[in-house]
Amino acid sequence: MNFEEYLNYEVTLYGRAENSVYGPVLVCGPRSMVYIDGLPEWDAADVGGVAEVTGTLAAEGNDADLRAPDGSAMHGVGRRYIVKNASWEILP
């Protein structure tokens, strides 16, 4: 999914609920995940379940954040997508 096409629009996304080091995410496909604004973390019972998340899609950071001034690779998040003002539900 190309999240760039939907920036600043209200979206409803479906995916797998996971917790990452940087916060709760919705995994929508290979290398496609969004962070969930307003949710500290998914409950342990919800991790791995299918979730529906609705809110405004935004982006923060950029991939240049993953490079040190000398150009060497750094660890981190880089450009990330976030569902702001999110509401969510774990589906049966």
Rosetta constraint file for C-alpha pairs under 8 A:
AtomPair CA 1 CA 28 HARMONIC 7.97 0.50
AtomPair CA 1 CA 29 HARMONIC 7.84 0.50
AtomPair CA 1 CA 32 HARMONIC 7.02 0.50
AtomPair CA 2 CA 6 HARMONIC 7.80 0.50
AtomPair CA 3 CA 7 HARMONIC 6.62 0.50
AtomPair CA 3 CA 57 HARMONIC 7.96 0.50
AtomPair CA 3 CA 81 HARMONIC 7.55 0.50
AtomPair CA 6 CA 10 HARMONIC 7.94 0.50
AtomPair CA 6 CA 11 HARMONIC 7.48 0.50
AtomPair CA 6 CA 57 HARMONIC 6.64 0.50
AtomPair CA 7 CA 56 HARMONIC 7.63 0.50
AtomPair CA 7 CA 57 HARMONIC 5.12 0.50
AtomPair CA 7 CA 58 HARMONIC 5.35 0.50
AtomPair CA 7 CA 59 HARMONIC 7.17 0.50
AtomPair CA 8 CA 56 HARMONIC 5.79 0.50
AtomPair CA 8 CA 57 HARMONIC 5.34 0.50
AtomPair CA 8 CA 58 HARMONIC 5.73 0.50
AtomPair CA 9 CA 56 HARMONIC 5.39 0.50
AtomPair CA 9 CA 57 HARMONIC 5.92 0.50
AtomPair CA 10 CA 54 HARMONIC 7.07 0.50
AtomPair CA 10 CA 55 HARMONIC 5.21 0.50
AtomPair CA 10 CA 56 HARMONIC 4.25 0.50
AtomPair CA 10 CA 57 HARMONIC 6.36 0.50
AtomPair CA 11 CA 54 HARMONIC 5.58 0.50
AtomPair CA 11 CA 55 HARMONIC 5.67 0.50
AtomPair CA 11 CA 56 HARMONIC 6.05 0.50
AtomPair CA 11 CA 57 HARMONIC 6.54 0.50
AtomPair CA 12 CA 52 HARMONIC 6.76 0.50
AtomPair CA 12 CA 53 HARMONIC 5.57 0.50
AtomPair CA 12 CA 54 HARMONIC 4.29 0.50
AtomPair CA 12 CA 55 HARMONIC 6.79 0.50
AtomPair CA 13 CA 28 HARMONIC 7.51 0.50
AtomPair CA 13 CA 52 HARMONIC 5.70 0.50
AtomPair CA 13 CA 53 HARMONIC 5.28 0.50
AtomPair CA 13 CA 54 HARMONIC 6.42 0.50
AtomPair CA 14 CA 26 HARMONIC 7.50 0.50
AtomPair CA 14 CA 28 HARMONIC 6.39 0.50
AtomPair CA 14 CA 50 HARMONIC 6.94 0.50
AtomPair CA 14 CA 51 HARMONIC 5.64 0.50
AtomPair CA 14 CA 52 HARMONIC 4.65 0.50
AtomPair CA 14 CA 53 HARMONIC 6.47 0.50
AtomPair CA 15 CA 26 HARMONIC 5.50 0.50
AtomPair CA 15 CA 27 HARMONIC 5.15 0.50
AtomPair CA 15 CA 28 HARMONIC 4.49 0.50
AtomPair CA 15 CA 29 HARMONIC 7.42 0.50
AtomPair CA 15 CA 50 HARMONIC 5.44 0.50
AtomPair CA 15 CA 51 HARMONIC 5.57 0.50
AtomPair CA 15 CA 52 HARMONIC 6.88 0.50
AtomPair CA 16 CA 26 HARMONIC 5.49 0.50
AtomPair CA 16 CA 27 HARMONIC 5.01 0.50
AtomPair CA 16 CA 28 HARMONIC 6.69 0.50
AtomPair CA 16 CA 47 HARMONIC 7.60 0.50
AtomPair CA 16 CA 48 HARMONIC 5.57 0.50
AtomPair CA 16 CA 49 HARMONIC 5.52 0.50
AtomPair CA 16 CA 50 HARMONIC 4.67 0.50
AtomPair CA 16 CA 51 HARMONIC 5.98 0.50
AtomPair CA 17 CA 24 HARMONIC 7.43 0.50
AtomPair CA 17 CA 25 HARMONIC 6.16 0.50
AtomPair CA 17 CA 26 HARMONIC 4.96 0.50
AtomPair CA 17 CA 27 HARMONIC 6.52 0.50
AtomPair CA 17 CA 42 HARMONIC 6.96 0.50
AtomPair CA 17 CA 46 HARMONIC 6.72 0.50
AtomPair CA 17 CA 47 HARMONIC 5.13 0.50
AtomPair CA 17 CA 48 HARMONIC 5.30 0.50
AtomPair CA 17 CA 49 HARMONIC 5.63 0.50
AtomPair CA 17 CA 50 HARMONIC 6.18 0.50
AtomPair CA 17 CA 51 HARMONIC 5.97 0.50
AtomPair CA 18 CA 24 HARMONIC 5.97 0.50
AtomPair CA 18 CA 25 HARMONIC 5.38 0.50
AtomPair CA 18 CA 26 HARMONIC 6.27 0.50
AtomPair CA 18 CA 27 HARMONIC 7.07 0.50
AtomPair CA 18 CA 42 HARMONIC 6.86 0.50
AtomPair CA 18 CA 47 HARMONIC 5.16 0.50
AtomPair CA 18 CA 48 HARMONIC 6.05 0.50
AtomPair CA 19 CA 23 HARMONIC 5.83 0.50
AtomPair CA 19 CA 24 HARMONIC 4.36 0.50
AtomPair CA 19 CA 25 HARMONIC 5.91 0.50
AtomPair CA 19 CA 41 HARMONIC 6.21 0.50
AtomPair CA 19 CA 42 HARMONIC 6.31 0.50
AtomPair CA 19 CA 47 HARMONIC 7.12 0.50
AtomPair CA 20 CA 24 HARMONIC 5.86 0.50
AtomPair CA 20 CA 25 HARMONIC 6.76 0.50
AtomPair CA 23 CA 35 HARMONIC 6.80 0.50
AtomPair CA 23 CA 36 HARMONIC 7.66 0.50
AtomPair CA 23 CA 40 HARMONIC 6.72 0.50
AtomPair CA 23 CA 41 HARMONIC 6.14 0.50
AtomPair CA 24 CA 35 HARMONIC 5.83 0.50
AtomPair CA 24 CA 36 HARMONIC 5.89 0.50
AtomPair CA 24 CA 39 HARMONIC 6.85 0.50
AtomPair CA 24 CA 40 HARMONIC 6.82 0.50
AtomPair CA 24 CA 41 HARMONIC 4.90 0.50
AtomPair CA 24 CA 42 HARMONIC 6.05 0.50
AtomPair CA 25 CA 33 HARMONIC 6.25 0.50
AtomPair CA 25 CA 34 HARMONIC 5.37 0.50
AtomPair CA 25 CA 35 HARMONIC 4.35 0.50
AtomPair CA 25 CA 36 HARMONIC 5.85 0.50
AtomPair CA 26 CA 33 HARMONIC 5.40 0.50
AtomPair CA 26 CA 34 HARMONIC 5.35 0.50
AtomPair CA 26 CA 35 HARMONIC 6.44 0.50
AtomPair CA 26 CA 36 HARMONIC 7.31 0.50
AtomPair CA 26 CA 51 HARMONIC 7.42 0.50
AtomPair CA 26 CA 53 HARMONIC 7.97 0.50
AtomPair CA 27 CA 31 HARMONIC 7.93 0.50
AtomPair CA 27 CA 32 HARMONIC 5.99 0.50
AtomPair CA 27 CA 33 HARMONIC 4.34 0.50
AtomPair CA 27 CA 34 HARMONIC 6.75 0.50
AtomPair CA 28 CA 32 HARMONIC 5.33 0.50
AtomPair CA 28 CA 33 HARMONIC 5.53 0.50
AtomPair CA 28 CA 34 HARMONIC 7.79 0.50
AtomPair CA 29 CA 33 HARMONIC 7.10 0.50
AtomPair CA 33 CA 81 HARMONIC 7.31 0.50
AtomPair CA 34 CA 80 HARMONIC 6.99 0.50
AtomPair CA 34 CA 81 HARMONIC 4.91 0.50
AtomPair CA 34 CA 82 HARMONIC 5.18 0.50
AtomPair CA 34 CA 83 HARMONIC 6.73 0.50
AtomPair CA 35 CA 80 HARMONIC 7.57 0.50
AtomPair CA 35 CA 81 HARMONIC 6.20 0.50
AtomPair CA 35 CA 82 HARMONIC 4.53 0.50
AtomPair CA 35 CA 83 HARMONIC 6.26 0.50
AtomPair CA 36 CA 82 HARMONIC 5.80 0.50
AtomPair CA 36 CA 83 HARMONIC 5.25 0.50
AtomPair CA 36 CA 84 HARMONIC 6.90 0.50
AtomPair CA 36 CA 86 HARMONIC 6.54 0.50
AtomPair CA 37 CA 82 HARMONIC 6.49 0.50
AtomPair CA 37 CA 83 HARMONIC 5.81 0.50
AtomPair CA 37 CA 84 HARMONIC 5.02 0.50
AtomPair CA 37 CA 85 HARMONIC 6.37 0.50
AtomPair CA 37 CA 86 HARMONIC 5.96 0.50
AtomPair CA 38 CA 84 HARMONIC 7.61 0.50
AtomPair CA 38 CA 85 HARMONIC 7.00 0.50
AtomPair CA 38 CA 86 HARMONIC 6.72 0.50
AtomPair CA 42 CA 46 HARMONIC 6.10 0.50
AtomPair CA 42 CA 47 HARMONIC 6.16 0.50
AtomPair CA 43 CA 47 HARMONIC 6.54 0.50
AtomPair CA 46 CA 90 HARMONIC 6.81 0.50
AtomPair CA 49 CA 90 HARMONIC 6.64 0.50
AtomPair CA 49 CA 91 HARMONIC 7.38 0.50
AtomPair CA 50 CA 90 HARMONIC 5.88 0.50
AtomPair CA 50 CA 91 HARMONIC 5.61 0.50
AtomPair CA 50 CA 92 HARMONIC 7.61 0.50
AtomPair CA 51 CA 88 HARMONIC 6.86 0.50
AtomPair CA 51 CA 89 HARMONIC 5.60 0.50
AtomPair CA 51 CA 90 HARMONIC 4.30 0.50
AtomPair CA 51 CA 91 HARMONIC 5.54 0.50
AtomPair CA 52 CA 88 HARMONIC 5.55 0.50
AtomPair CA 52 CA 89 HARMONIC 5.35 0.50
AtomPair CA 52 CA 90 HARMONIC 6.39 0.50
AtomPair CA 52 CA 91 HARMONIC 6.96 0.50
AtomPair CA 53 CA 83 HARMONIC 7.80 0.50
AtomPair CA 53 CA 86 HARMONIC 6.54 0.50
AtomPair CA 53 CA 87 HARMONIC 5.76 0.50
AtomPair CA 53 CA 88 HARMONIC 4.36 0.50
AtomPair CA 53 CA 89 HARMONIC 6.66 0.50
AtomPair CA 54 CA 83 HARMONIC 7.27 0.50
AtomPair CA 54 CA 86 HARMONIC 5.49 0.50
AtomPair CA 54 CA 87 HARMONIC 5.36 0.50
AtomPair CA 54 CA 88 HARMONIC 6.35 0.50
AtomPair CA 55 CA 83 HARMONIC 5.40 0.50
AtomPair CA 55 CA 84 HARMONIC 5.57 0.50
AtomPair CA 55 CA 85 HARMONIC 5.39 0.50
AtomPair CA 55 CA 86 HARMONIC 4.44 0.50
AtomPair CA 55 CA 87 HARMONIC 6.50 0.50
AtomPair CA 56 CA 83 HARMONIC 5.35 0.50
AtomPair CA 56 CA 84 HARMONIC 5.08 0.50
AtomPair CA 56 CA 85 HARMONIC 6.52 0.50
AtomPair CA 56 CA 86 HARMONIC 7.23 0.50
AtomPair CA 57 CA 81 HARMONIC 6.93 0.50
AtomPair CA 57 CA 82 HARMONIC 5.81 0.50
AtomPair CA 57 CA 83 HARMONIC 4.63 0.50
AtomPair CA 57 CA 84 HARMONIC 6.25 0.50
AtomPair CA 58 CA 81 HARMONIC 5.73 0.50
AtomPair CA 58 CA 82 HARMONIC 5.22 0.50
AtomPair CA 58 CA 83 HARMONIC 6.22 0.50
AtomPair CA 58 CA 84 HARMONIC 6.79 0.50
AtomPair CA 59 CA 79 HARMONIC 6.86 0.50
AtomPair CA 59 CA 80 HARMONIC 5.62 0.50
AtomPair CA 59 CA 81 HARMONIC 4.45 0.50
AtomPair CA 59 CA 82 HARMONIC 5.97 0.50
AtomPair CA 60 CA 79 HARMONIC 5.79 0.50
AtomPair CA 60 CA 80 HARMONIC 5.51 0.50
AtomPair CA 60 CA 81 HARMONIC 6.51 0.50
AtomPair CA 60 CA 82 HARMONIC 7.61 0.50
AtomPair CA 61 CA 65 HARMONIC 6.86 0.50
AtomPair CA 61 CA 78 HARMONIC 5.61 0.50
AtomPair CA 61 CA 79 HARMONIC 4.51 0.50
AtomPair CA 61 CA 80 HARMONIC 6.38 0.50
AtomPair CA 62 CA 66 HARMONIC 7.93 0.50
AtomPair CA 62 CA 78 HARMONIC 4.84 0.50
AtomPair CA 62 CA 79 HARMONIC 3.86 0.50
AtomPair CA 62 CA 80 HARMONIC 7.39 0.50
AtomPair CA 63 CA 67 HARMONIC 7.73 0.50
AtomPair CA 63 CA 77 HARMONIC 7.99 0.50
AtomPair CA 63 CA 78 HARMONIC 4.36 0.50
AtomPair CA 63 CA 79 HARMONIC 5.23 0.50
AtomPair CA 64 CA 78 HARMONIC 6.87 0.50
AtomPair CA 65 CA 76 HARMONIC 7.73 0.50
AtomPair CA 65 CA 77 HARMONIC 7.94 0.50
AtomPair CA 65 CA 78 HARMONIC 5.27 0.50
AtomPair CA 65 CA 79 HARMONIC 7.85 0.50
AtomPair CA 66 CA 73 HARMONIC 5.98 0.50
AtomPair CA 66 CA 74 HARMONIC 4.95 0.50
AtomPair CA 66 CA 75 HARMONIC 6.23 0.50
AtomPair CA 66 CA 76 HARMONIC 6.09 0.50
AtomPair CA 66 CA 77 HARMONIC 7.29 0.50
AtomPair CA 66 CA 78 HARMONIC 5.58 0.50
AtomPair CA 67 CA 71 HARMONIC 5.31 0.50
AtomPair CA 67 CA 72 HARMONIC 5.55 0.50
AtomPair CA 67 CA 73 HARMONIC 4.81 0.50
AtomPair CA 67 CA 74 HARMONIC 5.39 0.50
AtomPair CA 68 CA 72 HARMONIC 5.39 0.50
AtomPair CA 68 CA 73 HARMONIC 6.41 0.50
AtomPair CA 68 CA 74 HARMONIC 6.33 0.50
